[in-house]
Amino acid sequence: MRSFERRRAMNSATLRRLLGHRGSYPAIEAAAASGALQQLLPVEPLAHIGIVYRRLERVADAHFPGISALRLSVLLHESSPSSLPSLLTAAGFSDLQPVVLGVIGGFGELWKATADHEIAAYVVTQRAHLASLLLFELVHEGRAIAAMERAAELGSLEVGFRRWVRRLSRGIQ
């Protein structure tokens, strides 16, 4: 991947291409650090974002549906949720908006669920983006919690979720 200079802004087509490829985070990070990404999206080159992005790369299945949107969610999850619709539209990512908003909007809610009926309600409410949410929660936290495991079971995603947990714990690509 090509590094970016400060004077050369990144466009949405270039970022979209990078989001579609495993192993492209160094180019995205370099663009953010140089300021080349700032005109398109306000992504800060934070160590935390790099850690979560690299975990996602290690854990996600090669053909995970919506992986580009999930990668974009990682890049933007520290942003204000209310700012995201206009940011995504202006940057040319309206098509990824449902997943990004669903993941970032649902992020952290599972941690508040303490009873089984609350986890079941979460699964029903988040059904459209449940796999992406569970994968995001797992790679963000770096470990599974019982509520994630139960949500995966109730959402019929337990096989994939266990695979992600194994990859995360073993460091398998």
N, C-alpha and C positions, 0 to 999 in steps of 0.2 A: 504494500500500500504506500502511497505517496504521502510525504509530510507536507504540511501547509505552512506558508509564510504569512506573517501578520498582514501584509498588504493584499493578500488574495483571499477573499471571502469564500466560504464554502456555500454551495447552492444545494437546494433540496434534492436534486437528482444524484449528486455525489454522496450526500448523507444517506439517502435511500439505498444506494448501492452498497455502502459500507454496512448499513444495518442488516442487509441481506446476506452477509458473509461472516462465517465464523472466523475469529482471529483478527477482526478489523479494529478492535478497540484501541490498539496503539495509535492508529491513524486518527481516530476520533479524539483521543486524548490529546494528541499533538495539535490538532486543529483547535480544540478548546483552549489549550495552554497558550497558543499563539494569538488567539483572538479571532481566528478565521471562522470560527463557528458562531461567534457572538451575534452577528447580524442576522443570522438565521434563527438560532435558538439560544437562549441564555443558559448554556450548560457550563457549569464550573468544573474544572479538572480536580475534583475532590478525590482524595484517596478512597473514601468510603464508596463512591460510585464505581471506581475501578475494581474494588474488591467484589462488589455485588455483580458487576458485569462479567468479570472473569469466572465467578462461581456459576453464573447462568450459562456461560459458554461450556463449562465443564459438565454441567448436569443435564442440560436440555437435550432431548432427542434431536438427531440431525434434521428431521423433517417436522419439528414441532409446529403445529398450525399457529400462525400469527407470531412467529419468532421475531420478525422485524419490529412489530408493534411492542412486543415484550422488551426487546432491547431498548427501544425508545422510551418505554416506561421507566426502565432503570436509569437512563440518562436524566429524565425529568422528574423523578419521584421526590426530589427535594424542593421542587417548585410549588408555588401556591396553586392548589387545585382549581381555584376560581379563574386563574389566569390561563389555564391550559387550552380551553376551547379556542380562544382568539389566537394564541401562540401557534397552535397546531394548524389552524386554518391559514394564517398568514405565511407559515413556513411551507405550505403545500402538502401537509400530512392529514388532511381531512378524512381520508380513507382509513387511517390508523386510529383516528380519534375514539371510536367506540371501545376498542380494547384498552388503549392508554387510559382513558377516563374511567373505564370499568375497573382496571387494576389499581390505579392510584386512588380512586374513590373508595374501593373496597379494602384497600390495604390497612391492616391494623385492626379491622373489625373482628376478625376471628379470635384475636387475643382477649377480647372483652366477653366472649361467649364462655360461660362457665358450666351451664347445664346442657344435657344432650338435646333438649328441645330447642335451645338457642342455636346450637350448631346446625341442627336440622333446618331451622328457619334461615340461617345464613346460606346453606347449600341451595335452598329454593330461591332465595333472593338473588344470589350471585351465579345462578346456573349458567348464564350465557358466557361468563368468563371464569368459571370455577377452576379449570385446569391452569389457566394463566395465573390466576390469583394464588393458587396453592404453590405453583412453581416459584413465583415471585416471592411469596412469604418465606419459603424454604431457603432460597438463595440469599435473601436479605438478612435473615437471622442466622444462617449458617448451621442450622439444626432444625430438626422436626420437633414439634410439640404434640401432645396428645390431641388437642383440638384439630390440628392439621390432619392428623392420621384419621380421626373420626370423620372429618369433612370429606376426605378422599374416599373413605369407605361408603358414606351415605351418597356420595356423588358418583359411585361406581368407577372411581379413579385409583383405587388402592394399588393395583398392579403397577401402573406407571409411577405413582407416588413412591412406592417402595424402591423402584429402580432409581429414581432421582436421589432418594436418601442414601442408597448404596454408593452411587457415584460421588455424592458429596462427601461421604465419610471415607471413601477410598481414594479420592482424588483422580478417578478414572475419567478420561475425556470421552 
